Amino acid sequence: MSGEPEIKFEDGDSYEKWMGVWSQLIGNQFLEWLSPESGKVWVDIGCGNGTFSEQIYNAHSPSEIQGIDPSPEQIDFALKRVADERVAFQLGDAMNLPFESDRFDYATMALVLFFVPDPTAGVAEMIRVTKPGGGISAYVWDVMEGGAPMANILNQFRILDIDHPYPPSSDVSRMERLEETWLQAGLRDIETKQILVQRTYENFADYWNLTSRSANVNPVLNLLSPDMTARIKKMTHDSLEVGHDESVTINAFANAVKGSV
Ligand SMILES: C[S@@+](CC[C@H](N)C(=O)[O-])C[C@H]1O[C@@H](n2cnc3c(N)ncnc32)[C@H](O)[C@@H]1O
């Protein structure tokens, strides 16, 4: 294998298929747990292609949502997603938010904190832009314990000793680290929750075609021979339970944390 595979988010439309559906399934549970008030001002940090912003918009009648993400392709998709002047998307980085202090009621990161190079700096920025009493929350796939939706394929890479990329701050996905990060940031009323979610694919081909596009799977497969890819596909198939109706159900889990300023 030559070159180092990297996790990149360069296609909002493809993202919608391999992750956006998962984001919505888990985002609903996360929002229910947050039980936010209506009519509030939100910042969705690492908004990606806008999938979670759209859920906030549909379920919680915000007075404003500002989404930021460093990926131009994700932001392009997000801009087409919700046509309402109360919802805006722009390029930006979690560690240097383009907003004045005390601007928001709620700051949130959905499946993002483990991509932020310095999670402590990212949380400090969330706190800076949030009003006293406001809510600071995040959830991340439990990538260290096999909670990500593409974990079955990643397991085969591991068995075959094939290098594959992790989010740069994967350690923060552990529940204890998440809670510690919120505690050390001085947040109050901290609560954590593990969220379980299932997605059923029509058949194995459907699962493979969508999941092998993931940002941490596709760049690895692109560096392998067709024979090796076929081997990984077969190993993945054999590791999954396929239903009588050919369907494949995948279980994933994430760790969530919330607190107030
Ligand atoms: C798994 S996606 C989550 C997108 C969306 N929040 C969702 O729930 O589907 C991770 C996102 O984090 C963004 N990201 C990576 N590094 C970031 C950073 N330093 N600051 C803000 N966002 C970042 C990526 O561009 C990507 O869109």
The ligand as an SDF file (V2000), in Angstrom:
LIG
                    3D

 27 29  0  0  0  0  0  0  0  0999 V2000
  -19.0810   13.2350   10.7170 C   0  0  0  0  0  0  0  0  0  0  0  0
  -19.2590   14.8570   10.0950 S   0  0  0  0  0  0  0  0  0  0  0  0
  -20.6510   15.4750   11.0560 C   0  0  0  0  0  0  0  0  0  0  0  0
  -21.4950   16.4390   10.2690 C   0  0  0  0  0  0  0  0  0  0  0  0
  -22.8390   16.7920   10.8900 C   0  0  0  0  0  0  0  0  0  0  0  0
  -22.6690   17.5080   12.1230 N   0  0  0  0  0  0  0  0  0  0  0  0
  -23.7010   15.5620   11.0960 C   0  0  0  0  0  0  0  0  0  0  0  0
  -24.2160   15.3710   12.2010 O   0  0  0  0  0  0  0  0  0  0  0  0
  -23.8860   14.7990   10.1310 O   0  0  0  0  0  0  0  0  0  0  0  0
  -17.8970   15.7060   10.7680 C   0  0  0  0  0  0  0  0  0  0  0  0
  -17.7980   17.1430   10.2800 C   0  0  0  0  0  0  0  0  0  0  0  0
  -16.8110   17.8160   11.0700 O   0  0  0  0  0  0  0  0  0  0  0  0
  -16.1890   18.7700   10.2450 C   0  0  0  0  0  0  0  0  0  0  0  0
  -14.9250   19.1920   10.8670 N   0  0  0  0  0  0  0  0  0  0  0  0
  -13.7000   18.6310   10.7820 C   0  0  0  0  0  0  0  0  0  0  0  0
  -12.7930   19.3640   11.4530 N   0  0  0  0  0  0  0  0  0  0  0  0
  -13.4610   20.4160   11.9960 C   0  0  0  0  0  0  0  0  0  0  0  0
  -13.0890   21.5590   12.7650 C   0  0  0  0  0  0  0  0  0  0  0  0
  -11.8100   21.7540   13.1480 N   0  0  0  0  0  0  0  0  0  0  0  0
  -14.0320   22.4640   13.0940 N   0  0  0  0  0  0  0  0  0  0  0  0
  -15.3280   22.2840   12.7240 C   0  0  0  0  0  0  0  0  0  0  0  0
  -15.7390   21.2240   11.9960 N   0  0  0  0  0  0  0  0  0  0  0  0
  -14.8280   20.3090   11.6160 C   0  0  0  0  0  0  0  0  0  0  0  0
  -16.0230   18.0210    8.9240 C   0  0  0  0  0  0  0  0  0  0  0  0
  -15.7940   18.8870    7.8340 O   0  0  0  0  0  0  0  0  0  0  0  0
  -17.3480   17.2600    8.8380 C   0  0  0  0  0  0  0  0  0  0  0  0
  -18.3090   17.9500    8.0730 O   0  0  0  0  0  0  0  0  0  0  0  0
  1  2  1  0
  2  3  1  0
  2 10  1  0
  3  4  1  0
  4  5  1  0
  5  6  1  0
  5  7  1  0
  7  8  2  0
  7  9  1  0
 10 11  1  0
 11 12  1  0
 11 26  1  0
 12 13  1  0
 13 14  1  0
 13 24  1  0
 14 15  1  0
 14 23  1  0
 15 16  2  0
 16 17  1  0
 17 18  1  0
 17 23  2  0
 18 19  1  0
 18 20  2  0
 20 21  1  0
 21 22  2  0
 22 23  1  0
 24 25  1  0
 24 26  1  0
 26 27  1  0
M  CHG  2   2   1   9  -1
M  END
$$$$
